[in-house]
Amino acid sequence: MKRRVVFRLDAGMKRGLGHLSRCLSLALALPPDIELLFVIKTDSLEHVQSFVNQQKTSDIAFVFKDASTFGVDIEFGYLASLNKDKSFFILDTYDAVPSYQKELKRQGIRWLQFDSHAKIDLYADMVLHGSPGASFELYKPLMKSEQQKLLLGTKYAILASVFREKHSKAIPREKVKTVFICFGGGDDKGATFKIMNAIKEIALLNSLSIQVFINERNPFYTDIIDLASSYDDFVLNINKTNIAEAMLEADLAFIAPGTLSYEAACLGLPMLLVSIASNQLVNAKGWEAKGCAEYLGSIESIKLENINASLENINENNKLTKMSINCLNLVDGEGALRASQLIDNFFNTL
Protein backbone atom coordinates (compact mmCIF):
# COMPACT_ATOMS: atom_id res chain seq x y z
CA MET A 1 0.00 0.00 0.00
CA LYS A 2 1.20 3.49 -0.83
CA ARG A 3 2.76 5.40 2.06
CA ARG A 4 0.85 8.45 3.22
CA VAL A 5 1.46 11.40 5.57
CA VAL A 6 -1.60 13.25 6.90
CA PHE A 7 -1.04 16.78 8.19
CA ARG A 8 -3.58 18.12 10.70
CA LEU A 9 -3.06 21.82 11.36
CA ASP A 10 -4.71 25.15 12.10
CA ALA A 11 -4.49 28.22 9.85
CA GLY A 12 -6.47 31.42 9.33
CA MET A 13 -6.86 34.87 10.78
CA LYS A 14 -6.66 33.84 14.44
CA ARG A 15 -3.84 31.29 14.07
CA GLY A 16 -2.07 32.98 11.17
CA LEU A 17 -0.28 31.12 8.40
CA GLY A 18 2.94 30.09 10.15
CA HIS A 19 1.82 26.51 10.90
CA LEU A 20 0.67 26.05 7.33
CA SER A 21 3.91 27.48 5.96
CA ARG A 22 6.17 25.16 7.94
CA CYS A 23 4.01 22.10 7.28
CA LEU A 24 4.17 22.80 3.54
CA SER A 25 7.96 23.13 3.81
CA LEU A 26 8.20 19.78 5.57
CA ALA A 27 5.78 18.15 3.12
CA LEU A 28 7.77 19.30 0.10
CA ALA A 29 10.95 17.84 1.63
CA LEU A 30 9.45 14.34 1.99
CA PRO A 31 10.26 11.61 -0.57
CA PRO A 32 8.10 11.86 -3.73
CA ASP A 33 6.55 8.40 -3.26
CA ILE A 34 4.73 9.53 -0.11
CA GLU A 35 1.10 10.60 -0.59
CA LEU A 36 0.36 13.94 1.12
CA LEU A 37 -2.94 15.06 2.63
CA PHE A 38 -3.51 18.33 4.49
CA VAL A 39 -6.49 18.63 6.85
CA ILE A 40 -6.73 22.31 7.75
CA LYS A 41 -9.01 23.68 10.44
CA THR A 42 -9.63 27.34 9.65
CA ASP A 43 -11.67 30.40 10.58
CA SER A 44 -11.04 32.00 7.17
CA LEU A 45 -11.27 29.66 4.20
CA GLU A 46 -10.68 32.38 1.59
CA HIS A 47 -7.57 33.65 3.39
CA VAL A 48 -6.02 30.17 3.63
CA GLN A 49 -6.93 29.13 0.10
CA SER A 50 -5.37 32.31 -1.26
CA PHE A 51 -2.11 31.43 0.48
CA VAL A 52 -2.22 27.81 -0.70
CA ASN A 53 -2.81 28.89 -4.29
CA GLN A 54 0.47 30.80 -4.24
CA GLN A 55 2.48 27.72 -3.24
CA LYS A 56 3.81 24.73 -5.18
CA THR A 57 1.19 22.26 -4.00
CA SER A 58 0.19 20.26 -7.09
CA ASP A 59 1.08 16.96 -5.37
CA ILE A 60 -0.79 17.74 -2.15
CA ALA A 61 -4.48 17.07 -1.43
CA PHE A 62 -6.26 19.60 0.79
CA VAL A 63 -9.34 19.26 2.98
CA PHE A 64 -10.60 22.40 4.73
CA LYS A 65 -12.65 22.19 7.91
CA ASP A 66 -14.66 25.06 9.40
CA ALA A 67 -13.32 25.88 12.86
CA SER A 68 -16.84 26.64 14.10
CA THR A 69 -18.23 23.19 13.26
CA PHE A 70 -15.27 20.79 13.24
CA GLY A 71 -15.65 19.70 16.85
CA VAL A 72 -13.43 17.19 18.62
CA ASP A 73 -15.82 14.24 18.36
CA ILE A 74 -16.30 14.81 14.63
CA GLU A 75 -12.56 15.24 14.19
CA PHE A 76 -11.64 11.99 15.93
CA GLY A 77 -14.02 10.06 13.70
CA TYR A 78 -12.60 11.72 10.61
CA LEU A 79 -8.96 11.13 11.55
CA ALA A 80 -9.73 7.50 12.41
CA SER A 81 -11.11 7.04 8.90
CA LEU A 82 -7.81 8.32 7.49
CA ASN A 83 -5.70 5.96 9.59
CA LYS A 84 -4.97 3.45 6.86
CA ASP A 85 -2.01 1.08 6.83
CA LYS A 86 1.31 2.85 6.39
CA SER A 87 -0.20 6.25 7.28
CA PHE A 88 1.68 8.65 9.51
CA PHE A 89 0.21 11.84 10.96
CA ILE A 90 1.79 15.21 11.63
CA LEU A 91 0.01 17.50 14.10
CA ASP A 92 0.55 21.25 14.18
CA THR A 93 -2.41 22.33 16.27
CA TYR A 94 -3.02 23.76 19.72
CA ASP A 95 -5.95 21.33 20.02
CA ALA A 96 -3.52 18.50 20.74
CA VAL A 97 -3.83 18.62 24.53
CA PRO A 98 -3.09 15.41 26.50
CA SER A 99 -6.70 14.12 26.33
CA TYR A 100 -6.68 14.62 22.55
CA GLN A 101 -3.37 12.76 22.24
CA LYS A 102 -4.61 9.87 24.38
CA GLU A 103 -7.56 9.37 22.04
CA LEU A 104 -5.21 9.26 19.06
CA LYS A 105 -3.15 6.61 20.84
CA ARG A 106 -6.31 4.63 21.56
CA GLN A 107 -7.11 4.69 17.85
CA GLY A 108 -3.65 3.37 17.01
CA ILE A 109 -2.56 6.53 15.21
CA ARG A 110 1.19 7.18 14.93
CA TRP A 111 2.29 10.78 14.67
CA LEU A 112 4.85 13.56 14.90
CA GLN A 113 3.77 16.57 16.94
CA PHE A 114 4.99 20.12 16.59
CA ASP A 115 5.30 21.69 20.03
CA SER A 116 6.06 25.22 21.12
CA HIS A 117 5.20 25.43 24.82
CA ALA A 118 7.06 22.55 26.50
CA LYS A 119 4.30 22.65 29.11
CA ILE A 120 2.07 19.62 28.50
CA ASP A 121 2.53 15.85 28.55
CA LEU A 122 3.37 14.48 25.12
CA TYR A 123 2.38 11.07 23.75
CA ALA A 124 3.50 11.45 20.13
CA ASP A 125 5.97 9.04 18.54
CA MET A 126 8.06 12.05 17.52
CA VAL A 127 8.10 15.58 18.99
CA LEU A 128 9.60 18.47 17.04
CA HIS A 129 10.48 21.87 18.46
CA GLY A 130 13.07 23.78 16.43
CA SER A 131 13.48 26.54 18.98
CA PRO A 132 16.94 27.59 20.20
CA GLY A 133 15.41 27.27 23.66
CA ALA A 134 14.26 23.66 23.24
CA SER A 135 16.39 21.08 25.09
CA PHE A 136 16.28 17.46 26.22
CA GLU A 137 16.23 18.60 29.84
CA LEU A 138 13.18 20.74 29.15
CA TYR A 139 11.26 17.95 27.43
CA LYS A 140 12.28 14.79 29.26
CA PRO A 141 9.73 15.24 32.11
CA LEU A 142 6.94 15.56 29.53
CA MET A 143 7.62 12.36 27.61
CA LYS A 144 5.68 9.15 28.28
CA SER A 145 7.91 6.52 26.70
CA GLU A 146 11.58 5.82 26.11
CA GLN A 147 10.70 5.03 22.49
CA GLN A 148 9.56 8.57 21.73
CA LYS A 149 11.98 10.52 19.57
CA LEU A 150 12.81 14.17 20.24
CA LEU A 151 13.73 16.49 17.38
CA LEU A 152 14.90 19.56 19.27
CA GLY A 153 16.83 22.71 18.54
CA THR A 154 17.51 24.81 15.47
CA LYS A 155 18.95 21.91 13.46
CA TYR A 156 15.29 20.89 13.09
CA ALA A 157 13.92 24.36 12.28
CA ILE A 158 11.52 23.75 9.40
CA LEU A 159 12.03 26.28 6.60
CA ALA A 160 11.12 26.56 2.94
CA SER A 161 13.87 25.51 0.54
CA VAL A 162 14.38 29.11 -0.62
CA PHE A 163 15.88 29.97 2.78
CA ARG A 164 18.29 27.04 2.62
CA GLU A 165 19.33 28.14 -0.86
CA LYS A 166 19.88 31.75 0.18
CA HIS A 167 21.71 30.90 3.43
CA SER A 168 25.09 30.79 1.67
CA LYS A 169 24.46 34.21 0.12
CA ALA A 170 23.86 35.94 3.45
CA ILE A 171 26.63 38.10 4.89
CA PRO A 172 27.01 39.57 8.40
CA ARG A 173 25.33 42.96 8.77
CA GLU A 174 27.49 45.91 9.79
CA LYS A 175 25.08 48.86 10.08
CA VAL A 176 21.34 49.34 10.07
CA LYS A 177 20.21 50.89 6.81
CA THR A 178 17.13 48.82 6.00
CA VAL A 179 14.61 47.62 8.57
CA PHE A 180 12.20 44.73 7.95
CA ILE A 181 8.83 44.68 9.75
CA CYS A 182 6.42 41.77 9.52
CA PHE A 183 4.18 39.99 12.01
CA GLY A 184 2.70 37.28 9.82
CA GLY A 185 -0.47 36.86 7.83
CA GLY A 186 -2.99 36.71 10.67
CA ASP A 187 -4.10 39.10 13.37
CA ASP A 188 -0.91 40.78 14.59
CA LYS A 189 -2.72 42.45 17.53
CA GLY A 190 -1.54 45.85 16.32
CA ALA A 191 2.16 45.01 16.45
CA THR A 192 3.00 46.32 12.96
CA PHE A 193 1.28 49.66 13.54
CA LYS A 194 2.78 50.01 17.00
CA ILE A 195 6.35 49.43 15.79
CA MET A 196 5.92 51.77 12.83
CA ASN A 197 4.54 54.48 15.07
CA ALA A 198 7.40 54.05 17.56
CA ILE A 199 10.29 54.24 15.08
CA LYS A 200 8.94 56.79 12.58
CA GLU A 201 11.00 59.70 13.91
CA ILE A 202 14.22 57.69 14.22
CA ALA A 203 13.75 56.38 10.70
CA LEU A 204 13.34 59.93 9.43
CA LEU A 205 16.41 61.24 11.27
CA ASN A 206 18.65 58.38 10.16
CA SER A 207 17.32 58.01 6.60
CA LEU A 208 16.37 54.39 7.20
CA SER A 209 14.40 52.41 4.66
CA ILE A 210 11.54 50.61 6.43
CA GLN A 211 10.15 47.63 4.54
CA VAL A 212 6.74 46.73 5.98
CA PHE A 213 5.01 43.48 4.98
CA ILE A 214 1.29 43.16 5.73
CA ASN A 215 -1.77 41.32 4.51
CA GLU A 216 -4.78 43.34 3.42
CA ARG A 217 -6.80 41.50 6.07
CA ASN A 218 -4.72 43.02 8.87
CA PRO A 219 -7.20 44.55 11.37
CA PHE A 220 -5.08 47.73 11.45
CA TYR A 221 -4.78 47.93 7.67
CA THR A 222 -6.26 51.44 7.32
CA ASP A 223 -4.14 52.85 10.18
CA ILE A 224 -0.99 51.37 8.65
CA ILE A 225 -1.80 52.82 5.22
CA ASP A 226 -2.44 56.27 6.71
CA LEU A 227 0.78 56.25 8.73
CA ALA A 228 2.91 55.05 5.84
CA SER A 229 1.52 57.74 3.56
CA SER A 230 2.89 60.39 5.93
CA TYR A 231 6.48 59.11 5.93
CA ASP A 232 8.47 58.48 2.76
CA ASP A 233 10.78 56.07 4.59
CA PHE A 234 8.01 53.48 4.94
CA VAL A 235 7.64 51.11 1.98
CA LEU A 236 4.48 49.00 2.19
CA ASN A 237 4.47 45.50 0.73
CA ILE A 238 0.87 44.32 0.68
CA ASN A 239 0.12 40.63 0.06
CA LYS A 240 3.69 40.17 -1.21
CA THR A 241 5.47 36.83 -0.94
CA ASN A 242 9.10 37.85 -1.53
CA ILE A 243 9.91 37.52 2.17
CA ALA A 244 13.25 35.75 1.69
CA GLU A 245 14.59 38.37 -0.72
CA ALA A 246 13.48 41.20 1.59
CA MET A 247 15.10 39.58 4.61
CA LEU A 248 18.35 39.03 2.74
CA GLU A 249 18.50 42.72 1.84
CA ALA A 250 17.53 44.00 5.31
CA ASP A 251 19.85 44.71 8.25
CA LEU A 252 17.44 44.38 11.16
CA ALA A 253 14.01 42.85 11.69
CA PHE A 254 11.10 43.69 13.96
CA ILE A 255 9.20 40.39 14.06
CA ALA A 256 7.50 37.94 16.39
CA PRO A 257 9.49 34.93 17.68
CA GLY A 258 7.54 32.48 15.51
CA THR A 259 8.17 31.05 12.03
CA LEU A 260 9.59 34.35 10.77
CA SER A 261 12.32 34.27 13.43
CA TYR A 262 13.74 31.00 12.06
CA GLU A 263 13.69 32.41 8.53
CA ALA A 264 15.45 35.59 9.64
CA ALA A 265 18.13 33.67 11.52
CA CYS A 266 18.84 31.47 8.51
CA LEU A 267 19.59 34.62 6.50
CA GLY A 268 21.70 36.21 9.22
CA LEU A 269 19.16 38.92 10.01
CA PRO A 270 19.40 40.27 13.59
CA MET A 271 16.05 40.51 15.37
CA LEU A 272 14.18 42.76 17.77
CA LEU A 273 11.39 40.46 18.92
CA VAL A 274 7.87 41.25 20.08
CA SER A 275 5.71 38.28 21.07
CA ILE A 276 2.06 38.28 20.01
CA ALA A 277 1.19 34.86 21.49
CA SER A 278 2.04 33.24 24.83
CA ASN A 279 3.60 30.17 23.22
CA GLN A 280 6.38 32.31 21.70
CA LEU A 281 8.18 32.90 24.99
CA VAL A 282 10.48 29.85 24.73
CA ASN A 283 11.60 31.03 21.31
CA ALA A 284 12.08 34.63 22.40
CA LYS A 285 14.27 33.71 25.36
CA GLY A 286 16.16 31.16 23.28
CA TRP A 287 17.06 33.62 20.50
CA GLU A 288 18.14 36.19 23.07
CA ALA A 289 20.26 33.67 24.99
CA LYS A 290 22.03 32.66 21.76
CA GLY A 291 22.86 36.29 20.98
CA CYS A 292 20.66 36.46 17.87
CA ALA A 293 18.04 38.87 19.11
CA GLU A 294 16.73 41.21 21.76
CA TYR A 295 13.36 40.39 23.24
CA LEU A 296 11.38 43.59 23.75
CA GLY A 297 8.41 41.94 25.46
CA SER A 298 4.84 41.03 24.59
CA ILE A 299 2.69 43.27 22.44
CA GLU A 300 0.54 43.99 25.48
CA SER A 301 3.43 45.13 27.70
CA ILE A 302 5.97 46.64 25.31
CA LYS A 303 6.87 50.30 25.79
CA LEU A 304 7.57 52.74 22.99
CA GLU A 305 10.73 54.04 24.67
CA ASN A 306 12.17 50.50 24.79
CA ILE A 307 11.57 50.07 21.07
CA ASN A 308 13.35 53.33 20.35
CA ALA A 309 16.25 52.58 22.68
CA SER A 310 16.90 49.17 21.11
CA LEU A 311 16.90 50.62 17.60
CA GLU A 312 19.23 53.44 18.60
CA ASN A 313 21.73 51.14 20.38
CA ILE A 314 21.86 48.27 17.90
CA ASN A 315 24.85 49.68 15.99
CA GLU A 316 27.05 50.09 19.07
CA ASN A 317 30.09 47.87 19.82
CA ASN A 318 29.60 45.70 16.73
CA LYS A 319 26.43 44.38 18.33
CA LEU A 320 24.60 44.09 15.01
CA THR A 321 27.43 42.13 13.39
CA LYS A 322 27.75 39.74 16.31
CA MET A 323 24.02 39.03 16.28
CA SER A 324 24.12 38.44 12.54
CA ILE A 325 27.00 35.96 12.77
CA ASN A 326 25.28 34.11 15.61
CA CYS A 327 22.15 33.77 13.47
CA LEU A 328 24.06 32.37 10.51
CA ASN A 329 25.89 29.86 12.71
CA LEU A 330 22.71 28.66 14.40
CA VAL A 331 20.33 28.01 11.49
CA ASP A 332 21.44 26.44 8.20
CA GLY A 333 18.04 25.81 6.66
CA GLU A 334 18.46 22.01 6.53
CA GLY A 335 15.89 21.22 9.21
CA ALA A 336 13.13 20.05 6.85
CA LEU A 337 15.52 17.62 5.16
CA ARG A 338 16.68 16.20 8.51
CA ALA A 339 13.12 15.73 9.76
CA SER A 340 12.06 14.25 6.41
CA GLN A 341 14.75 11.59 6.63
CA LEU A 342 13.65 10.57 10.12
CA ILE A 343 10.01 10.37 9.03
CA ASP A 344 10.99 8.30 6.02
CA ASN A 345 12.90 5.90 8.28
CA PHE A 346 9.99 5.74 10.73
CA PHE A 347 7.76 4.17 8.07
CA ASN A 348 9.83 1.02 8.45
CA THR A 349 8.42 0.63 11.98
CA LEU A 350 4.74 0.99 10.97
C-alpha positions as CSV (number, residue, x, y, z in Angstrom):
1,M,0.0,0.0,0.0
2,K,1.2,3.5,-0.8
3,R,2.8,5.4,2.1
4,R,0.8,8.4,3.2
5,V,1.5,11.4,5.6
6,V,-1.6,13.2,6.9
7,F,-1.0,16.8,8.2
8,R,-3.6,18.1,10.7
9,L,-3.1,21.8,11.4
10,D,-4.7,25.2,12.1
11,A,-4.5,28.2,9.8
12,G,-6.5,31.4,9.3
13,M,-6.9,34.9,10.8
14,K,-6.7,33.8,14.4
15,R,-3.8,31.3,14.1
16,G,-2.1,33.0,11.2
17,L,-0.3,31.1,8.4
18,G,2.9,30.1,10.2
19,H,1.8,26.5,10.9
20,L,0.7,26.1,7.3
21,S,3.9,27.5,6.0
22,R,6.2,25.2,7.9
23,C,4.0,22.1,7.3
24,L,4.2,22.8,3.5
25,S,8.0,23.1,3.8
26,L,8.2,19.8,5.6
27,A,5.8,18.1,3.1
28,L,7.8,19.3,0.1
29,A,10.9,17.8,1.6
30,L,9.5,14.3,2.0
31,P,10.3,11.6,-0.6
32,P,8.1,11.9,-3.7
33,D,6.6,8.4,-3.3
34,I,4.7,9.5,-0.1
35,E,1.1,10.6,-0.6
36,L,0.4,13.9,1.1
37,L,-2.9,15.1,2.6
38,F,-3.5,18.3,4.5
39,V,-6.5,18.6,6.9
40,I,-6.7,22.3,7.8
41,K,-9.0,23.7,10.4
42,T,-9.6,27.3,9.7
43,D,-11.7,30.4,10.6
44,S,-11.0,32.0,7.2
45,L,-11.3,29.7,4.2
46,E,-10.7,32.4,1.6
47,H,-7.6,33.6,3.4
48,V,-6.0,30.2,3.6
49,Q,-6.9,29.1,0.1
50,S,-5.4,32.3,-1.3
51,F,-2.1,31.4,0.5
52,V,-2.2,27.8,-0.7
53,N,-2.8,28.9,-4.3
54,Q,0.5,30.8,-4.2
55,Q,2.5,27.7,-3.2
56,K,3.8,24.7,-5.2
57,T,1.2,22.3,-4.0
58,S,0.2,20.3,-7.1
59,D,1.1,17.0,-5.4
60,I,-0.8,17.7,-2.1
61,A,-4.5,17.1,-1.4
62,F,-6.3,19.6,0.8
63,V,-9.3,19.3,3.0
64,F,-10.6,22.4,4.7
65,K,-12.7,22.2,7.9
66,D,-14.7,25.1,9.4
67,A,-13.3,25.9,12.9
68,S,-16.8,26.6,14.1
69,T,-18.2,23.2,13.3
70,F,-15.3,20.8,13.2
71,G,-15.6,19.7,16.8
72,V,-13.4,17.2,18.6
73,D,-15.8,14.2,18.4
74,I,-16.3,14.8,14.6
75,E,-12.6,15.2,14.2
76,F,-11.6,12.0,15.9
77,G,-14.0,10.1,13.7
78,Y,-12.6,11.7,10.6
79,L,-9.0,11.1,11.5
80,A,-9.7,7.5,12.4
81,S,-11.1,7.0,8.9
82,L,-7.8,8.3,7.5
83,N,-5.7,6.0,9.6
84,K,-5.0,3.4,6.9
85,D,-2.0,1.1,6.8
86,K,1.3,2.9,6.4
87,S,-0.2,6.2,7.3
88,F,1.7,8.6,9.5
89,F,0.2,11.8,11.0
90,I,1.8,15.2,11.6
91,L,0.0,17.5,14.1
92,D,0.5,21.2,14.2
93,T,-2.4,22.3,16.3
94,Y,-3.0,23.8,19.7
95,D,-6.0,21.3,20.0
96,A,-3.5,18.5,20.7
97,V,-3.8,18.6,24.5
98,P,-3.1,15.4,26.5
99,S,-6.7,14.1,26.3
100,Y,-6.7,14.6,22.5
101,Q,-3.4,12.8,22.2
102,K,-4.6,9.9,24.4
103,E,-7.6,9.4,22.0
104,L,-5.2,9.3,19.1
105,K,-3.2,6.6,20.8
106,R,-6.3,4.6,21.6
107,Q,-7.1,4.7,17.9
108,G,-3.6,3.4,17.0
109,I,-2.6,6.5,15.2
110,R,1.2,7.2,14.9
111,W,2.3,10.8,14.7
112,L,4.9,13.6,14.9
113,Q,3.8,16.6,16.9
114,F,5.0,20.1,16.6
115,D,5.3,21.7,20.0
116,S,6.1,25.2,21.1
117,H,5.2,25.4,24.8
118,A,7.1,22.6,26.5
119,K,4.3,22.7,29.1
120,I,2.1,19.6,28.5
121,D,2.5,15.8,28.6
122,L,3.4,14.5,25.1
123,Y,2.4,11.1,23.8
124,A,3.5,11.4,20.1
125,D,6.0,9.0,18.5
126,M,8.1,12.0,17.5
127,V,8.1,15.6,19.0
128,L,9.6,18.5,17.0
129,H,10.5,21.9,18.5
130,G,13.1,23.8,16.4
131,S,13.5,26.5,19.0
132,P,16.9,27.6,20.2
133,G,15.4,27.3,23.7
134,A,14.3,23.7,23.2
135,S,16.4,21.1,25.1
136,F,16.3,17.5,26.2
137,E,16.2,18.6,29.8
138,L,13.2,20.7,29.2
139,Y,11.3,17.9,27.4
140,K,12.3,14.8,29.3
141,P,9.7,15.2,32.1
142,L,6.9,15.6,29.5
143,M,7.6,12.4,27.6
144,K,5.7,9.1,28.3
145,S,7.9,6.5,26.7
146,E,11.6,5.8,26.1
147,Q,10.7,5.0,22.5
148,Q,9.6,8.6,21.7
149,K,12.0,10.5,19.6
150,L,12.8,14.2,20.2
151,L,13.7,16.5,17.4
152,L,14.9,19.6,19.3
153,G,16.8,22.7,18.5
154,T,17.5,24.8,15.5
155,K,18.9,21.9,13.5
156,Y,15.3,20.9,13.1
157,A,13.9,24.4,12.3
158,I,11.5,23.8,9.4
159,L,12.0,26.3,6.6
160,A,11.1,26.6,2.9
161,S,13.9,25.5,0.5
162,V,14.4,29.1,-0.6
163,F,15.9,30.0,2.8
164,R,18.3,27.0,2.6
165,E,19.3,28.1,-0.9
166,K,19.9,31.8,0.2
167,H,21.7,30.9,3.4
168,S,25.1,30.8,1.7
169,K,24.5,34.2,0.1
170,A,23.9,35.9,3.5
171,I,26.6,38.1,4.9
172,P,27.0,39.6,8.4
173,R,25.3,43.0,8.8
174,E,27.5,45.9,9.8
175,K,25.1,48.9,10.1
176,V,21.3,49.3,10.1
177,K,20.2,50.9,6.8
178,T,17.1,48.8,6.0
179,V,14.6,47.6,8.6
180,F,12.2,44.7,7.9
181,I,8.8,44.7,9.8
182,C,6.4,41.8,9.5
183,F,4.2,40.0,12.0
184,G,2.7,37.3,9.8
185,G,-0.5,36.9,7.8
186,G,-3.0,36.7,10.7
187,D,-4.1,39.1,13.4
188,D,-0.9,40.8,14.6
189,K,-2.7,42.4,17.5
190,G,-1.5,45.8,16.3
191,A,2.2,45.0,16.4
192,T,3.0,46.3,13.0
193,F,1.3,49.7,13.5
194,K,2.8,50.0,17.0
195,I,6.3,49.4,15.8
196,M,5.9,51.8,12.8
197,N,4.5,54.5,15.1
198,A,7.4,54.1,17.6
199,I,10.3,54.2,15.1
200,K,8.9,56.8,12.6
201,E,11.0,59.7,13.9
202,I,14.2,57.7,14.2
203,A,13.7,56.4,10.7
204,L,13.3,59.9,9.4
205,L,16.4,61.2,11.3
206,N,18.6,58.4,10.2
207,S,17.3,58.0,6.6
208,L,16.4,54.4,7.2
209,S,14.4,52.4,4.7
210,I,11.5,50.6,6.4
211,Q,10.2,47.6,4.5
212,V,6.7,46.7,6.0
213,F,5.0,43.5,5.0
214,I,1.3,43.2,5.7
215,N,-1.8,41.3,4.5
216,E,-4.8,43.3,3.4
217,R,-6.8,41.5,6.1
218,N,-4.7,43.0,8.9
219,P,-7.2,44.6,11.4
220,F,-5.1,47.7,11.4
221,Y,-4.8,47.9,7.7
222,T,-6.3,51.4,7.3
223,D,-4.1,52.9,10.2
224,I,-1.0,51.4,8.6
225,I,-1.8,52.8,5.2
226,D,-2.4,56.3,6.7
227,L,0.8,56.3,8.7
228,A,2.9,55.0,5.8
229,S,1.5,57.7,3.6
230,S,2.9,60.4,5.9
231,Y,6.5,59.1,5.9
232,D,8.5,58.5,2.8
233,D,10.8,56.1,4.6
234,F,8.0,53.5,4.9
235,V,7.6,51.1,2.0
236,L,4.5,49.0,2.2
237,N,4.5,45.5,0.7
238,I,0.9,44.3,0.7
239,N,0.1,40.6,0.1
240,K,3.7,40.2,-1.2
241,T,5.5,36.8,-0.9
242,N,9.1,37.9,-1.5
243,I,9.9,37.5,2.2
244,A,13.3,35.8,1.7
245,E,14.6,38.4,-0.7
246,A,13.5,41.2,1.6
247,M,15.1,39.6,4.6
248,L,18.3,39.0,2.7
249,E,18.5,42.7,1.8
250,A,17.5,44.0,5.3
251,D,19.8,44.7,8.2
252,L,17.4,44.4,11.2
253,A,14.0,42.8,11.7
254,F,11.1,43.7,14.0
255,I,9.2,40.4,14.1
256,A,7.5,37.9,16.4
257,P,9.5,34.9,17.7
258,G,7.5,32.5,15.5
259,T,8.2,31.1,12.0
260,L,9.6,34.3,10.8
261,S,12.3,34.3,13.4
262,Y,13.7,31.0,12.1
263,E,13.7,32.4,8.5
264,A,15.4,35.6,9.6
265,A,18.1,33.7,11.5
266,C,18.8,31.5,8.5
267,L,19.6,34.6,6.5
268,G,21.7,36.2,9.2
269,L,19.2,38.9,10.0
270,P,19.4,40.3,13.6
271,M,16.0,40.5,15.4
272,L,14.2,42.8,17.8
273,L,11.4,40.5,18.9
274,V,7.9,41.2,20.1
275,S,5.7,38.3,21.1
276,I,2.1,38.3,20.0
277,A,1.2,34.9,21.5
278,S,2.0,33.2,24.8
279,N,3.6,30.2,23.2
280,Q,6.4,32.3,21.7
281,L,8.2,32.9,25.0
282,V,10.5,29.8,24.7
283,N,11.6,31.0,21.3
284,A,12.1,34.6,22.4
285,K,14.3,33.7,25.4
286,G,16.2,31.2,23.3
287,W,17.1,33.6,20.5
288,E,18.1,36.2,23.1
289,A,20.3,33.7,25.0
290,K,22.0,32.7,21.8
291,G,22.9,36.3,21.0
292,C,20.7,36.5,17.9
293,A,18.0,38.9,19.1
294,E,16.7,41.2,21.8
295,Y,13.4,40.4,23.2
296,L,11.4,43.6,23.7
297,G,8.4,41.9,25.5
298,S,4.8,41.0,24.6
299,I,2.7,43.3,22.4
300,E,0.5,44.0,25.5
301,S,3.4,45.1,27.7
302,I,6.0,46.6,25.3
303,K,6.9,50.3,25.8
304,L,7.6,52.7,23.0
305,E,10.7,54.0,24.7
306,N,12.2,50.5,24.8
307,I,11.6,50.1,21.1
308,N,13.3,53.3,20.3
309,A,16.3,52.6,22.7
310,S,16.9,49.2,21.1
311,L,16.9,50.6,17.6
312,E,19.2,53.4,18.6
313,N,21.7,51.1,20.4
314,I,21.9,48.3,17.9
315,N,24.9,49.7,16.0
316,E,27.1,50.1,19.1
317,N,30.1,47.9,19.8
318,N,29.6,45.7,16.7
319,K,26.4,44.4,18.3
320,L,24.6,44.1,15.0
321,T,27.4,42.1,13.4
322,K,27.8,39.7,16.3
323,M,24.0,39.0,16.3
324,S,24.1,38.4,12.5
325,I,27.0,36.0,12.8
326,N,25.3,34.1,15.6
327,C,22.2,33.8,13.5
328,L,24.1,32.4,10.5
329,N,25.9,29.9,12.7
330,L,22.7,28.7,14.4
331,V,20.3,28.0,11.5
332,D,21.4,26.4,8.2
333,G,18.0,25.8,6.7
334,E,18.5,22.0,6.5
335,G,15.9,21.2,9.2
336,A,13.1,20.0,6.9
337,L,15.5,17.6,5.2
338,R,16.7,16.2,8.5
339,A,13.1,15.7,9.8
340,S,12.1,14.3,6.4
341,Q,14.7,11.6,6.6
342,L,13.6,10.6,10.1
343,I,10.0,10.4,9.0
344,D,11.0,8.3,6.0
345,N,12.9,5.9,8.3
346,F,10.0,5.7,10.7
347,F,7.8,4.2,8.1
348,N,9.8,1.0,8.4
349,T,8.4,0.6,12.0
350,L,4.7,1.0,11.0
